[in-house]
Amino acid sequence: MDSEARGKKPHVVCIPFPAQGHINPMLKLAKLLHFNGFHITFVHTEFNYNQIQTASSSSPLEGLDDFEFEIIPDSLPPSNPSTKQDVVALCTTIRTNFSAPFRRLLNRLNESAGVPSINCIISDNFMSFTQDVAAELGIPDVVFCTCGASSFMCLLHTRKLIERGVLPLKIRKLLKLCFKFT
């Protein structure tokens, strides 16, 4: 594709929370957007990118025009590839260390000659740092909830349930609630 046509495509940067249950739905959304004419930049952490490279010799998206993978450092110590990533450490490092590398990536992409300017960021609901970075750079940020509908509703209503005294559940209330439906 010539650079003029490429420059006219809308460019979306997708950044999932770095866990399989978040990456797969975001990747499906990114593929849908790509097949509908969008330029896609999909952001991985070093750990996940290395895991993917270890698990597979090639990607079905490899070599697709206008679908690019970028890596940002996760600031975690190297891990044994056969082990799971420390989720608590990951959540902490996301809050404290992801903004700067993500900002640098967005600036580099916007300054790249062969890449269209970024029109939108689609970020996982657990990657809230993207909202501040997007606001600084004047790029719209859309939050994508990768969990199922029931999990989303729990997240959405947890505060109300705490305010009403329903949560945390007391064992007697729980038993009463359970027997109410039997």
Secondary structure, 3 states (H helix, E strand, C coil): CCHHHHHHCCEEEEECCCCHHHHHHHHHHHHHHHHCCCEEEEEEEHHHHHHHHHHCCCCCCCCCCCEEEEEECCCCCCCCCCCCCCHHHHHHHHHHHCHHHHHHHHHHHHHCCCCCCEEEEEEECCCCHHHHHHHHHCCCEEEECCCCHHHHHHHHHHHHHHHCCCCCCCHHHHHHHHHHCC
